[in-house]
């Protein structure tokens, strides 16, 4: 007797009612989060978060809100990455070459 092959039904994508950027904005209005935490809550890859944050930063600069970025900091020597323009976390500290880096934190606040 021949076995019949089971046909797997495709899994539908996760339903989203708002856009990814709107979801990120609503999260950051309430909480201060790292890029990894944002990717976890929104269910997107962490490397995609930086590009979304760049766009959100430009969008919010025109309105009444602004994106607050707390700089990354080396855990070993307490070096603060103040002049970093990219919204990705640094891999190493330029002073001590340490890899224990506290990630950037993101939040949104109203101008006032």
Phi, psi and omega in degrees: 000132181278144176272138177272140180282139177276131178267123180276131177281140178294144180277125180291148178293159179300130182290134177231126180267328176252169176285165179301316183294323177294322177295318178296316180299315181294326176294313185287341174290333182259326188231159169258119188228159171271169178298324179294318179293321177299314181297325179293312182290321184274343180065051173230160178297146182299326181291341177277341184297319183300317181292323177294320180294324176301314181292319178297319180300315179295319181294316183289334180297337179277342186252207184269356181245164176215152179276123178263127181240116173270125187297153174290154183219139177286130180288331185281309186246004179063023175293133180253129181275070185288323186270011182285122180273328181288148181265020175257157181281140178291153181274322183221158175279133180288341181273303185258357182062018179288156181251000177274089184248125172287128186290164175295149177243141184237140173206169179235134175227157179281145175285145180185000000 
